[in-house]
Amino acid sequence: SAKLPENPVTAQSFLFGNYSTILCLLYNRALSAIIKTRVTQDGRCGARNMQNHFQEAIIMNKNTFTSVKLTKGEMNIYDFGGIKLHAYKTNDFIDDEVFVVEKNGKAVIIESPCFFDNIRELTEYLKDMEGEGMLVAYHGAGATFLPSVPKFATQNAVDYSENGGGKALIDSFTSSFGESFDSSVHKITNVVESGKVTIGGMDFIIKQTADAFDVEIPEINVVYTHMLGHDCHSIVAGAGHADAMIAELRSYIAKGYNLILTSHYTPEDLKDAQTKIDYLENLKKIAAGCKNADEFKAEVGRQYPAYSGQNYLDMTAGFFFA
């Protein structure tokens, strides 16, 4: 077992977060480590003064996972100790990600796969877990997936998938992908509001957004939102929307989340959030110096030549220069 340093050390901060707990950092080459912390009266970590309490925290690196190759997709498993996060990379046509939060053999699924082959594959993967519930936020299609499992959503998420922008996307995907796409929409059994909901012995914090809702998982210090993607373009509906996105990402950094989960990208971290903030700030500057959408797209492309998501950049240009 690792020993505490002979000379106590003080850690004022860790990564981007502002932490009230001072971490006694153990010298460990592992990317993911269990860090035992104890704060003495003078703010130092040390092995003395044993009446103080120990607290255990897990610092998770986004690249620290066990990978399981499936027939089509891939499952990346993050072990937080009492909870495992299974991140399912579907490898479907729209780069969907589905997340399974597992505790004591019980599973809560965040979002649904929407292609029939992925539905069969993930159903098989989950056969030894007890499905306790599914949080259906931005991806309402794929209702043949775990039809008997309770479905949780805010009312605006229900409206988004059944009548709003989500429904328009489902119709478009049905036209594009045909019979491989499950266009049926999940029927929500439990309409929830912003705040805490407990499913399968795990707490989830629901935060309603304009279209649906985001999810915080306090026990593992992880947040789920629709989209991030630190090295790809995003749909940005003008400078005001960029500012709102920046504010949200800064709140993630302030809270010090272990991982940021999104619907179309593998798990990301706070460095990725900062990269996206820098991109959004620069996007506003570029737009302010351009006369039209074509000039804007050309300059963004010049500065970010490796970024994917050209269709998103096209949409962003349309918003900035409407």
C-alpha positions as CSV (number, residue, x, y, z in Angstrom):
1,S,0.0,0.0,0.0
2,A,1.1,3.6,-0.7
3,K,2.6,5.6,2.2
4,L,2.0,9.2,3.0
5,P,5.0,11.4,2.4
6,E,7.3,11.9,5.3
7,N,7.1,15.7,4.9
8,P,3.5,16.9,4.7
9,V,2.5,18.8,1.6
10,T,-0.2,21.4,0.9
11,A,-2.2,21.3,-2.3
12,Q,-4.0,24.5,-3.0
13,S,-5.9,23.3,-6.0
14,F,-6.3,20.3,-8.3
15,L,-6.6,20.8,-12.1
16,F,-9.1,23.6,-12.8
17,G,-11.4,23.0,-9.8
18,N,-11.5,25.0,-6.6
19,Y,-11.6,22.3,-3.9
20,S,-12.5,22.9,-0.3
21,T,-10.8,19.6,0.6
22,I,-7.0,19.8,0.4
23,L,-5.8,16.7,-1.4
24,C,-2.7,14.8,-0.2
25,L,-1.4,13.7,-3.5
26,L,0.2,10.3,-3.5
27,Y,3.0,9.6,-5.9
28,N,1.3,7.2,-8.2
29,R,1.8,6.7,-11.9
30,A,-1.7,5.4,-12.5
31,L,-4.0,7.7,-14.4
32,S,-6.8,6.9,-12.0
33,A,-6.1,6.9,-8.3
34,I,-7.9,6.6,-5.0
35,I,-6.7,9.5,-2.9
36,K,-7.1,9.3,0.8
37,T,-7.3,12.8,2.2
38,R,-7.1,14.3,5.7
39,V,-6.9,17.9,6.6
40,T,-5.0,18.9,9.7
41,Q,-5.7,22.2,11.6
42,D,-2.9,24.0,9.8
43,G,-4.2,22.8,6.4
44,R,-1.5,20.2,5.8
45,C,-1.8,16.5,4.8
46,G,0.1,14.2,7.1
47,A,0.2,10.9,8.9
48,R,-0.1,12.4,12.4
49,N,-3.0,13.6,14.5
50,M,-5.1,10.5,13.9
51,Q,-8.3,11.8,15.5
52,N,-9.0,13.5,12.2
53,H,-11.2,11.7,9.8
54,F,-10.2,10.2,6.5
55,Q,-12.2,10.8,3.3
56,E,-11.9,8.8,0.2
57,A,-12.2,10.4,-3.3
58,I,-11.6,9.1,-6.7
59,I,-10.0,11.2,-9.4
60,M,-10.8,9.7,-12.8
61,N,-8.9,10.3,-15.9
62,K,-10.9,10.1,-19.1
63,N,-8.5,7.7,-20.7
64,T,-8.5,5.3,-17.7
65,F,-11.0,2.6,-18.6
66,T,-11.3,-1.1,-19.5
67,S,-12.4,-1.5,-23.1
68,V,-14.7,-4.3,-24.3
69,K,-15.0,-4.7,-28.1
70,L,-18.5,-5.7,-29.2
71,T,-19.6,-6.7,-32.7
72,K,-20.4,-3.2,-33.8
73,G,-19.8,-0.9,-30.9
74,E,-17.3,-0.6,-28.0
75,M,-17.9,-0.4,-24.3
76,N,-15.5,1.6,-22.2
77,I,-15.8,0.9,-18.5
78,Y,-14.8,3.4,-15.8
79,D,-14.5,1.9,-12.3
80,F,-15.3,4.4,-9.6
81,G,-15.3,1.7,-6.9
82,G,-18.9,1.4,-5.8
83,I,-20.2,2.5,-9.2
84,K,-19.1,1.6,-12.7
85,L,-19.8,3.8,-15.7
86,H,-20.2,1.9,-18.9
87,A,-19.8,4.3,-21.9
88,Y,-21.2,2.7,-25.0
89,K,-19.7,4.0,-28.2
90,T,-22.3,2.8,-30.8
91,N,-20.3,3.5,-34.0
92,D,-23.6,4.3,-35.6
93,F,-24.1,6.8,-38.4
94,I,-24.5,9.7,-36.0
95,D,-21.8,8.8,-33.5
96,D,-24.3,8.2,-30.6
97,E,-23.1,7.5,-27.1
98,V,-25.1,5.7,-24.5
99,F,-24.2,5.5,-20.8
100,V,-25.0,2.9,-18.2
101,V,-24.5,3.7,-14.5
102,E,-24.2,0.4,-12.6
103,K,-24.3,-0.1,-8.8
104,N,-24.7,-3.4,-7.0
105,G,-25.9,-5.1,-10.2
106,K,-28.5,-2.4,-10.9
107,A,-28.3,-0.3,-14.0
108,V,-29.6,3.2,-14.9
109,I,-29.3,4.0,-18.6
110,I,-28.7,7.6,-19.9
111,E,-30.2,7.9,-23.4
112,S,-31.1,5.1,-25.8
113,P,-29.5,3.6,-28.8
114,C,-31.7,4.2,-31.9
115,F,-30.4,1.8,-34.5
116,F,-31.7,-1.8,-34.3
117,D,-28.4,-3.5,-34.4
118,N,-27.1,-1.3,-31.5
119,I,-30.3,-2.0,-29.6
120,R,-29.8,-5.8,-29.9
121,E,-26.1,-5.4,-29.0
122,L,-26.6,-3.3,-25.9
123,T,-29.6,-5.4,-24.7
124,E,-27.3,-8.5,-24.8
125,Y,-24.6,-6.6,-22.9
126,L,-27.0,-5.7,-20.1
127,K,-28.5,-9.1,-19.7
128,D,-26.8,-9.7,-16.3
129,M,-27.8,-6.3,-14.9
130,E,-31.1,-5.3,-13.5
131,G,-32.5,-2.3,-15.4
132,E,-33.9,0.1,-12.9
133,G,-34.6,3.0,-15.2
134,M,-33.7,5.0,-18.3
135,L,-33.2,8.8,-18.5
136,V,-34.5,9.9,-21.9
137,A,-33.3,13.5,-22.5
138,Y,-32.3,14.5,-26.1
139,H,-32.6,11.1,-27.8
140,G,-36.1,9.9,-27.7
141,A,-36.0,7.4,-30.5
142,G,-35.3,3.7,-30.1
143,A,-38.4,2.6,-28.1
144,T,-37.8,-1.1,-28.8
145,F,-34.8,-0.9,-26.4
146,L,-35.7,-2.2,-23.0
147,P,-39.5,-1.5,-23.3
148,S,-40.4,-2.7,-19.8
149,V,-37.8,-0.5,-18.0
150,P,-39.3,2.7,-16.4
151,K,-38.5,5.9,-18.5
152,F,-37.8,9.2,-16.8
153,A,-37.9,12.6,-18.5
154,T,-38.9,16.2,-17.9
155,Q,-42.1,17.4,-19.6
156,N,-40.2,19.6,-22.1
157,A,-38.1,16.6,-23.1
158,V,-41.2,14.7,-23.8
159,D,-42.5,17.5,-25.9
160,Y,-39.1,17.8,-27.7
161,S,-39.2,14.2,-28.8
162,E,-42.8,13.9,-29.6
163,N,-43.5,17.3,-31.2
164,G,-40.5,19.6,-31.2
165,G,-37.0,19.7,-32.6
166,G,-36.3,16.1,-31.5
167,K,-39.2,14.9,-33.5
168,A,-38.0,16.8,-36.6
169,L,-34.6,15.0,-36.2
170,I,-36.2,11.6,-35.8
171,D,-38.2,12.2,-39.0
172,S,-35.0,13.3,-40.8
173,F,-33.1,10.2,-39.6
174,T,-35.9,7.9,-40.6
175,S,-35.8,9.3,-44.1
176,S,-32.0,9.0,-44.3
177,F,-31.4,5.6,-42.7
178,G,-34.6,3.7,-43.4
179,E,-35.3,0.4,-41.8
180,S,-32.1,0.3,-39.8
181,F,-33.3,3.2,-37.6
182,D,-35.8,2.7,-34.9
183,S,-38.1,5.7,-35.2
184,S,-40.5,4.7,-32.4
185,V,-40.4,7.2,-29.5
186,H,-40.0,6.0,-25.8
187,K,-43.1,6.4,-23.7
188,I,-42.2,8.2,-20.6
189,T,-43.5,6.6,-17.4
190,N,-42.1,9.0,-14.9
191,V,-42.2,12.8,-15.6
192,V,-39.7,14.5,-13.4
193,E,-38.8,18.1,-12.6
194,S,-35.5,19.8,-11.9
195,G,-33.9,18.4,-8.7
196,K,-32.9,15.1,-7.3
197,V,-34.4,11.8,-8.4
198,T,-33.2,8.4,-7.0
199,I,-33.2,5.4,-9.3
200,G,-31.7,2.0,-8.4
201,G,-30.2,3.4,-5.2
202,M,-28.4,6.1,-7.0
203,D,-29.1,9.9,-6.9
204,F,-29.3,11.9,-10.2
205,I,-29.7,15.7,-10.3
206,I,-31.9,16.8,-13.1
207,K,-31.3,20.2,-14.6
208,Q,-33.9,21.3,-17.2
209,T,-32.5,23.0,-20.3
210,A,-34.2,24.7,-23.3
211,D,-34.9,21.4,-25.1
212,A,-34.7,18.7,-22.5
213,F,-32.4,18.2,-19.4
214,D,-28.9,17.6,-18.3
215,V,-28.0,15.1,-15.5
216,E,-25.5,15.3,-12.7
217,I,-24.3,12.1,-10.9
218,P,-23.0,13.3,-7.5
219,E,-21.7,10.0,-6.3
220,I,-19.1,9.9,-9.0
221,N,-18.9,13.7,-9.7
222,V,-19.9,13.3,-13.4
223,V,-22.2,15.4,-15.5
224,Y,-24.1,14.6,-18.7
225,T,-25.1,17.1,-21.3
226,H,-26.1,16.9,-24.9
227,M,-23.0,18.0,-26.8
228,L,-19.4,19.2,-26.2
229,G,-16.7,17.8,-28.5
230,H,-13.5,19.7,-27.8
231,D,-12.0,19.1,-31.3
232,C,-15.1,19.5,-33.5
233,H,-17.4,22.3,-34.5
234,S,-20.7,22.9,-32.5
235,I,-24.0,24.5,-33.4
236,V,-23.7,28.0,-32.0
237,A,-26.8,30.1,-32.5
238,G,-25.0,33.5,-32.3
239,A,-22.9,35.4,-29.8
240,G,-25.5,35.2,-27.0
241,H,-25.7,31.4,-27.3
242,A,-21.9,31.2,-27.3
243,D,-21.9,33.2,-24.0
244,A,-24.5,30.9,-22.5
245,M,-22.4,27.9,-23.5
246,I,-19.3,29.5,-22.0
247,A,-21.1,30.1,-18.7
248,E,-22.2,26.5,-18.5
249,L,-18.8,25.2,-19.2
250,R,-17.2,27.5,-16.7
251,S,-19.7,26.1,-14.1
252,Y,-18.5,22.6,-14.9
253,I,-14.9,23.7,-14.3
254,A,-15.9,25.4,-11.0
255,K,-17.6,22.3,-9.8
256,G,-14.5,20.2,-10.7
257,Y,-16.4,17.3,-12.5
258,N,-14.4,14.1,-13.0
259,L,-15.9,13.5,-16.5
260,I,-18.3,15.3,-18.9
261,L,-20.5,12.9,-20.8
262,T,-22.2,13.8,-24.0
263,S,-24.5,12.2,-26.6
264,H,-22.0,12.3,-29.5
265,Y,-18.5,12.1,-28.1
266,T,-16.5,9.9,-25.8
267,P,-16.2,11.1,-22.1
268,E,-14.4,14.4,-21.8
269,D,-12.7,16.3,-19.0
270,L,-12.2,19.8,-17.7
271,K,-9.3,20.5,-20.0
272,D,-11.6,19.8,-22.9
273,A,-14.2,22.2,-21.4
274,Q,-11.5,24.9,-21.4
275,T,-10.6,24.1,-24.9
276,K,-14.2,24.5,-25.9
277,I,-14.5,27.8,-24.1
278,D,-11.4,29.1,-25.9
279,Y,-12.9,28.0,-29.2
280,L,-16.2,29.8,-28.5
281,E,-14.5,33.0,-27.4
282,N,-12.5,33.0,-30.6
283,L,-15.6,32.2,-32.7
284,K,-17.1,35.4,-31.5
285,K,-14.0,37.4,-32.4
286,I,-13.8,35.8,-35.8
287,A,-17.5,36.6,-36.5
288,A,-17.0,40.2,-35.4
289,G,-14.2,40.7,-38.0
290,C,-16.1,39.1,-40.9
291,K,-18.5,40.6,-43.3
292,N,-20.5,37.5,-44.3
293,A,-21.0,33.8,-43.6
294,D,-18.7,32.6,-46.3
295,E,-15.8,34.7,-45.0
296,F,-16.6,33.5,-41.5
297,K,-16.5,29.8,-42.5
298,A,-13.3,30.3,-44.4
299,E,-11.5,31.9,-41.5
300,V,-12.8,29.4,-38.9
301,G,-11.7,26.6,-41.2
302,R,-8.3,28.2,-41.6
303,Q,-7.8,28.4,-37.8
304,Y,-9.3,25.0,-37.1
305,P,-8.3,22.8,-40.1
306,A,-8.5,19.5,-38.2
307,Y,-12.0,20.1,-36.7
308,S,-14.8,17.8,-37.8
309,G,-18.5,18.8,-38.1
310,Q,-18.5,21.0,-41.2
311,N,-22.3,20.9,-41.2
312,Y,-22.4,22.3,-37.7
313,L,-20.1,25.2,-38.8
314,D,-22.4,25.9,-41.8
315,M,-25.4,26.2,-39.3
316,T,-23.4,28.4,-37.0
317,A,-22.5,30.7,-39.8
318,G,-26.1,30.9,-40.7
319,F,-27.0,32.0,-37.2
320,F,-24.2,34.6,-36.9
321,F,-25.0,36.1,-40.3
322,A,-28.8,35.7,-40.5
